[in-house]
């Protein structure tokens, strides 16, 4: 019985970790998107050098 609850806790912690990693990934993604958007905006102001 005790081992079973330990497994449940492990699974629960794993799910929490996974969701944290996923939300971190989303945050990074939006961060990168913001940077790219800023670069695009800057690029439209500056003449593009070929």
C-alpha positions as CSV (number, residue, x, y, z in Angstrom):
1,X,0.0,0.0,0.0
2,X,2.8,2.4,0.9
3,X,4.8,1.6,-2.2
4,X,1.7,2.2,-4.3
5,X,1.2,5.7,-2.8
6,X,4.9,6.4,-3.4
7,X,4.4,5.5,-7.1
8,X,1.4,7.9,-7.3
9,X,3.5,10.7,-5.7
10,X,6.3,10.0,-8.2
11,X,3.9,10.2,-11.1
12,X,2.3,13.4,-9.7
13,X,5.7,15.0,-9.3
14,X,6.7,13.9,-12.8
15,X,3.5,15.5,-14.2
16,X,4.2,18.7,-12.3
17,X,7.8,18.8,-13.7
18,X,6.6,18.1,-17.2
19,X,4.1,20.9,-17.1
20,X,6.7,23.3,-15.6
21,X,9.1,22.4,-18.5
22,X,6.3,22.9,-21.0
23,X,5.3,26.3,-19.6
24,X,9.0,27.3,-19.5
25,X,9.2,26.3,-23.1
26,X,6.2,28.4,-23.9
27,X,7.7,31.4,-22.1
28,X,10.9,31.0,-24.0
29,X,9.0,30.7,-27.2
30,X,7.1,33.9,-26.6
31,X,10.3,35.6,-25.5
32,X,12.1,34.5,-28.7
33,X,9.0,35.6,-30.7
34,X,9.1,39.0,-29.0
35,X,12.8,39.4,-29.8
36,X,12.3,38.4,-33.5
37,X,9.4,40.8,-33.7
38,X,11.5,43.6,-32.3
39,X,14.3,42.7,-34.8
40,X,11.7,42.8,-37.6
41,X,10.5,46.2,-36.5
42,X,14.1,47.5,-36.3
43,X,14.8,46.0,-39.7
44,X,11.8,47.8,-41.3
45,X,13.2,51.1,-39.9
46,X,16.7,50.5,-41.1
47,X,17.7,50.2,-44.7
48,X,18.3,46.5,-45.5
49,X,21.9,45.8,-46.3
50,X,22.3,43.1,-49.0
